[in-house]
Amino acid sequence: MVSIGVDGIYFGCMFATALQIGNMTPPFAYSVFYLKGIAPPEVTIGDLYRAAIPFVLLQTVGVIILLFVPKIITWLPSMMAA
């Protein structure tokens, strides 16, 4: 990514955030399946998916903000390198 002009730290943060969203949404939803394994029997997988919706929405809004304001990600590392 660096060779095509994308900042490595920016790409890494965006990639990690997208992976985190993917861990909470179908078809994979590893986080939800893990929680189903440790949840009481009366908690259904549907309950867990519904509970994850606010977190997925907040992370999606965060990714959109970071997409349009990349300085949020790159500001602190640029201060440390100076």
HELIX and SHEET records of a PDB file:
HELIX    1   1 VAL A    2  ILE A    4  5                                   3    
HELIX    2   2 GLY A    8  GLY A   22  1                                  15    
HELIX    3   3 TYR A   30  ILE A   38  1                                   9    
HELIX    4   4 ILE A   45  PHE A   68  1                                  24    
HELIX    5   5 LYS A   71  ALA A   81  1                                  11    
END                                                                             
